[in-house]
Amino acid sequence: MQECRDWAWSPVIPGAPRFTLRGWPAQALAAARHFLGAEATARPPEGTTAVVCWRVPKGESGHPPSSSGFLWRPRGEVAALAGKVSVEVDASGNAAVVVAAADDGELLRQVIWRVLPAVLGELALAQGWLLLHAAAVGLKGSALVFPGPGGVGKTTIATAAAAAGWPVLADDLVWLRPVRDGPPPVVGLPRGGWPTPGSGLFAGALPALAVVFPALGGVGERQVRRLAARLVVRELWGAWVGLGAPGTAAARLTALSQVAERVPGFVWVRPRWPGR
């Protein structure tokens, strides 16, 4: 993996992994700073750091696979980025290289909002953290985590919690770390419109109280039911944010199983509005 130079800044995610971005174009850095709630830095951060490099592709040869890591190409929901973006993850999980053009505004937006979270999730897994597609709110010094795909009501839950005076950690991306004893710590990753930690969000991690999976039922349908640990693992597997490197599947399963063993999981069925 080619070494990238000229690091720029590291996002501030209290209690969670620290990342340094190197060689990124100014427009992308500005968007990433907003996305991650980052602060500019004058020197590389102390402690464990994973590096995410930016490299502009040269010629039409593409990005060759590396024997020292995992090469990811867009597929599924981001298949439209194929041929424009690729990511190489170092086998150690300490670095990744994003290969993309630097002069396409829409491409930069897609990289920041769709590719970068998956890259960070993959690197964080090597440091013992899980990045989940979830909302999280504070409750009496603990955290309720609401994982799920788009459209199940994560932002609605966060908005309602804020209106009720509950602290909102995040409405879309949440860091969670399995620990040997006790509930795993939860750290919200600010994304768009929510205040930064210094403006009212928690500045540190909160212990997970429960994992609640929102679901839309029929008109007037309301239900909360406990899930067996194996079903919690299945649902969390789908909520994990990452590139899906084949070599990390075992680590991912182990981490999710540890969460399911230590945190109760529930399905929360909420009524669907008539006509929807």
C-alpha positions in Angstrom: 0.0 0.0 0.0 1.4 3.3 -1.0 2.1 5.7 1.8 0.1 9.0 1.7 1.5 12.2 3.0 0.3 15.7 4.0 -2.2 14.7 6.6 -4.8 17.3 7.2 -7.0 16.7 10.3 -8.6 14.2 12.6 -12.3 14.0 13.5 -13.1 14.3 17.2 -15.1 11.3 18.3 -14.8 11.2 22.1 -13.9 7.7 23.4 -14.0 6.2 19.9 -11.2 5.5 17.3 -9.3 8.5 15.9 -8.8 8.9 12.2 -6.4 11.0 10.2 -7.2 12.0 6.6 -4.3 12.6 4.4 -4.1 14.1 0.9 -7.8 14.8 0.6 -8.9 17.8 -1.6 -10.1 20.9 0.3 -13.7 20.5 -0.8 -13.8 16.9 0.5 -12.2 17.9 3.8 -14.7 20.6 4.4 -17.6 18.1 3.8 -16.0 15.4 5.9 -15.4 17.9 8.8 -19.1 18.7 8.8 -20.0 15.1 8.5 -17.8 13.9 11.3 -18.0 16.9 13.7 -14.2 17.3 13.2 -11.9 19.9 14.5 -8.8 21.1 12.6 -5.5 19.8 14.0 -2.0 21.2 13.8 -0.4 17.8 14.4 -1.3 14.2 14.1 -3.5 13.1 17.1 -2.0 11.1 19.9 -3.1 7.5 20.6 -4.4 4.9 18.2 -4.9 6.3 14.8 -6.1 4.9 11.5 -5.2 6.8 8.3 -7.5 7.3 5.4 -5.6 8.5 2.3 -7.0 10.0 -0.9 -5.4 9.2 -4.2 -6.4 10.5 -7.6 -6.4 7.6 -10.2 -4.0 7.9 -13.1 -4.7 6.7 -16.6 -7.3 4.0 -17.3 -5.5 1.1 -15.7 -7.6 1.3 -12.5 -6.5 0.4 -9.1 -4.7 -3.0 -9.0 -5.3 -5.4 -6.0 -2.7 -5.4 -3.3 -1.3 -8.5 -1.7 -1.2 -6.7 1.7 -4.8 -5.9 2.0 -8.4 -6.0 0.8 -9.6 -4.2 -2.4 -13.2 -3.0 -2.3 -15.2 -1.9 -5.3 -18.7 -0.4 -5.2 -21.6 -2.7 -5.5 -25.1 -3.0 -4.2 -26.6 0.4 -3.3 -23.4 2.2 -4.4 -22.9 0.3 -7.7 -23.3 3.5 -9.6 -19.8 4.5 -8.2 -18.1 1.5 -9.9 -15.3 2.6 -12.1 -15.1 5.9 -10.2 -14.2 4.9 -6.7 -12.3 2.0 -5.1 -10.9 1.5 -1.6 -7.9 -0.6 -0.5 -7.8 -1.5 3.2 -4.5 -2.5 4.8 -4.5 -6.0 6.2 -3.6 -4.6 9.7 -6.7 -2.4 9.6 -4.6 0.7 10.3 -4.9 2.4 6.9 -7.1 2.7 3.9 -6.7 4.4 0.5 -9.7 5.9 -1.3 -9.0 6.2 -5.0 -11.3 8.7 -6.7 -11.3 11.9 -8.8 -11.0 15.2 -7.0 -12.9 17.5 -9.4 -16.4 16.0 -9.4 -18.6 17.7 -6.7 -21.3 15.0 -6.8 -18.7 12.2 -6.6 -17.1 13.9 -3.6 -20.5 14.1 -1.9 -21.2 10.4 -2.5 -17.7 9.5 -1.1 -18.3 11.5 2.0 -21.8 10.4 2.8 -21.8 6.8 1.5 -18.2 5.5 1.1 -16.4 7.2 4.0 -18.6 5.7 6.8 -18.0 2.2 5.4 -14.3 2.8 5.4 -14.3 4.1 8.9 -16.4 1.2 10.0 -13.9 -1.3 8.6 -10.9 0.4 10.2 -12.7 0.8 13.5 -13.5 -3.0 13.6 -9.7 -3.6 13.8 -9.7 -1.4 16.9 -12.5 -3.2 18.6 -15.3 -0.8 17.7 -18.5 -1.4 15.7 -20.1 1.3 13.6 -23.9 0.8 13.3 -26.5 2.4 11.2 -28.6 3.5 14.2 -30.0 6.3 16.3 -29.1 6.7 19.9 -30.6 8.7 22.8 -29.6 9.1 26.4 -31.8 7.9 29.2 -30.8 8.3 32.9 -27.1 8.1 32.2 -27.4 5.2 29.7 -28.0 4.9 26.0 -30.9 3.4 24.0 -29.7 2.3 20.6 -32.1 2.1 17.6 -30.5 0.2 14.7 -32.2 -0.1 11.3 -32.2 0.7 7.7 -33.4 4.0 6.2 -37.2 4.6 6.5 -37.9 2.8 9.8 -38.0 6.0 11.8 -34.6 6.6 13.4 -34.6 10.3 12.7 -38.2 10.5 13.9 -37.3 8.8 17.1 -34.4 11.1 17.6 -36.5 14.2 16.9 -39.2 13.0 19.4 -36.6 12.3 22.0 -35.1 15.8 21.6 -38.6 17.3 21.9 -39.1 15.4 25.1 -35.9 16.7 26.5 -33.9 13.5 26.1 -30.3 13.9 24.9 -29.7 12.7 21.4 -26.4 11.1 20.7 -27.0 10.5 16.9 -29.8 9.9 14.4 -27.9 7.8 11.8 -24.5 6.5 12.9 -23.4 5.1 16.3 -20.1 3.7 17.6 -20.4 0.8 20.0 -17.6 -1.2 21.6 -18.0 -4.7 23.1 -16.2 -5.0 26.5 -15.4 -8.0 28.6 -17.7 -7.1 31.5 -20.8 -4.9 31.6 -22.6 -3.1 28.9 -20.7 -1.8 25.9 -20.1 2.0 25.7 -22.0 3.9 23.0 -20.8 7.1 21.3 -22.9 9.0 18.8 -21.4 10.2 15.5 -22.9 13.6 14.6 -24.2 13.7 11.1 -25.8 16.8 9.5 -28.2 19.1 11.4 -27.6 17.8 15.0 -25.5 19.9 17.4 -21.9 19.0 18.0 -20.9 17.4 21.3 -19.9 20.9 22.6 -23.4 22.2 22.0 -25.3 19.8 24.1 -24.6 16.3 23.1 -22.7 13.9 25.3 -18.9 14.4 25.2 -18.2 10.9 26.3 -19.5 7.4 26.0 -22.7 6.1 27.7 -23.3 2.4 28.6 -25.8 0.7 26.4 -29.1 0.0 28.2 -30.9 -1.8 25.4 -30.9 -2.3 21.6 -34.3 -1.6 20.1 -35.1 -2.4 16.5 -37.8 -0.1 15.2 -40.3 -1.5 12.7 -43.5 -0.2 11.0 -46.6 -2.4 11.6 -50.2 -2.0 10.4 -52.5 0.9 11.1 -52.9 1.1 14.9 -50.5 -1.8 15.6 -48.2 -1.4 18.6 -46.0 -4.0 20.1 -42.7 -4.4 22.0 -41.2 -7.9 22.2 -37.9 -9.3 23.5 -35.5 -10.9 21.0 -33.4 -14.0 21.5 -29.6 -13.2 21.4 -29.2 -15.0 18.0 -31.9 -12.8 16.5 -30.2 -9.7 17.9 -27.0 -10.8 16.2 -28.8 -11.2 12.9 -30.4 -7.8 13.1 -27.1 -6.1 14.1 -25.3 -7.9 11.3 -27.5 -6.0 8.9 -27.0 -2.7 10.7 -23.2 -2.8 10.7 -21.5 -0.2 8.5 -18.4 -1.3 6.7 -17.0 -2.6 3.4 -17.5 -6.3 4.3 -13.9 -7.4 3.9 -13.9 -11.2 3.9 -11.1 -11.4 6.4 -13.1 -9.5 9.0 -16.3 -11.5 9.1 -15.2 -13.6 12.1 -14.2 -10.5 14.1 -17.5 -8.9 13.2 -19.6 -11.9 14.3 -17.6 -12.2 17.5 -18.1 -8.6 18.4 -21.9 -8.6 17.6 -22.3 -11.8 19.6 -20.7 -10.1 22.6 -23.1 -7.2 22.3 -26.1 -9.5 22.1 -25.0 -11.4 25.2 -24.6 -8.3 27.3 -27.4 -6.0 26.1 -31.1 -6.9 25.9 -32.6 -6.6 22.4 -36.2 -5.7 21.5 -38.4 -5.2 18.4 -40.6 -2.1 18.7 -43.4 -2.1 16.2 -45.0 1.2 15.7 -48.3 2.0 13.8 -48.1 2.9 10.2 -50.1 6.0 9.2 -53.2 5.3 7.1 -52.4 5.5 3.4 -48.7 4.7 3.8 
